[in-house]
Amino acid sequence: MEKLSNIGSYLFLAEPFHCDFSKRLFIGHLGNHLLNAADYHSSERGYGMDYLNTINKTWVLSRLAIEMDEMPEMYTRFNVESWVDGVMKFFTSRNFKVIGEDGIVYGYGKSVWAMIDTETRQPTDIFAIRDGLIKEYVETEHECPIEKSSRVKMGGDAELVRTIPTYYNDVDINGHINSVKYIEHVMDLWDLDWYKAHRVKRFEIAYIAESHQGDNLSFYRSENAVTDGLTDFSVRITKTNSDGEEVEVCRSRILFK
Amino acid sequence: MEKLSNIGSYLFLAEPFHCDFSKRLFIGHLGNHLLNAADYHSSERGYGMDYLNTINKTWVLSRLAIEMDEMPEMYTRFNVESWVDGVMKFFTSRNFKVIGEDGIVYGYGKSVWAMIDTETRQPTDIFAIRDGLIKEYVETEHECPIEKSSRVKMGGDAELVRTIPTYYNDVDINGHINSVKYIEHVMDLWDLDWYKAHRVKRFEIAYIAESHQGDNLSFYRSENAVTDGLTDFSVRITKTNSDGEEVEVCRSRILFK
């Protein structure tokens, strides 16, 4: 079998019910497409979830950053390119490029993934999978000109904006709160009037701990100094379990223009 | 140009982040696929939203019923067939059949749609569109062996289960609460433990009035007598606007096995 190229490209459609009032794709649905592209890319190359699940391992998304010039409009077809640009024993970094069929570049993404053992929930050696097969697909030349996600700093003045329960539709195939749902819940901290005046330029999220249906999620928000002319917010998400214990589960940073 | 067949068929994939803890497609995402199939089918035949919007008209979903033997499993590719099986001046009825690539029939859907003028929000004559073009595509032979949705009866003892605010991600391209989000909010009235013991056999929803971001949605639920061995619930959704006025927006019925 001929070796596949390092870069996979997958076609998606900005479906009407996945678009917001401005008829452009919601960032949560874009995030879902990026995660699908990652899944298809790794499965086609032999180190995807489909194989990992047979040996009690799985990929876990640790960080995701998305930076968009604009969002695809309703009914637009666009490709998500994905490739691994670095791999270490416990982490890989994976890039994304979102391009219209007409060649327009909508934006880019960067992500960091860990591999864990599904029984112990502990990190596991990525190079042990198929004799380090993933190393054969590292691509460092393809351009992804956005900053990596860095540690999100929370101002001391972060304010509790909202606490919400978690329900059946929030839970993914692994029994945890779905990575995409956190993105949607973060974006819901701003109302429609805000989005009529602002567009997301950059969105970052770091996944710190897992939460489960029945946990309450609290969202703390602080506004940072304006960065390069962009309105800059940090958000901390915590879970409170039935014992009343509060634990940080995510941090996010959103830059609006 | 050759006339297209009456029945359109569209391929979808049960994406991993669209599946629940049991690794089967969420009913809300299935509903979204059905609505997409309706949209593609009508657009290809000249009476879709894309054309209607240019003449200030649009389709409005009035009722949807879905009856499933089983839900597609994660990564399964399946086709949604859609066709119009009846048309009157102000309403059309449209059917759906969900079939795996291997020919397995997962289930069926039935829907009723009105056409409205987007300026007056009043019903408009469907036969006035392209000289009644839609009549050329009515298909009455293709099988859809499930019951139409009927008027959902609410028991006098319907209990308020939950009141939730509506946010940015709930709002669709028309500025209203997204039809699919109501389905998700209804399904969220039961928790994960319930779904570990029960599967949805039939889901019905009737859309009565539109709601907007900022409205609070209240969910009233009553349990009916067991129907054909199925646990049978009715749900009424109301909106409460900023004046405190409460208006019914949807009714739904869910049969679990």
Interface residues (C-beta under 8 A of the other chain):
Chain A: E15 P16 F17 H18 C19 D20 F21 K23 F26 G28 N32 L35 N36 D39 M49 D50 M74 Y75 Y167 Y168 N169 V171 D172 I173 G175 N178 S179 V180 E184 M187 D188 W190 D191 L192 Y195 Q213 G214
Chain B: E15 P16 F17 H18 C19 D20 F21 K23 F26 G28 N32 L35 N36 D39 M49 D50 M74 Y75 Y167 Y168 N169 V171 D172 I173 N174 G175 N178 S179 V180 E184 M187 D188 W190 D191 L192 W194 Y195 Q213 G214
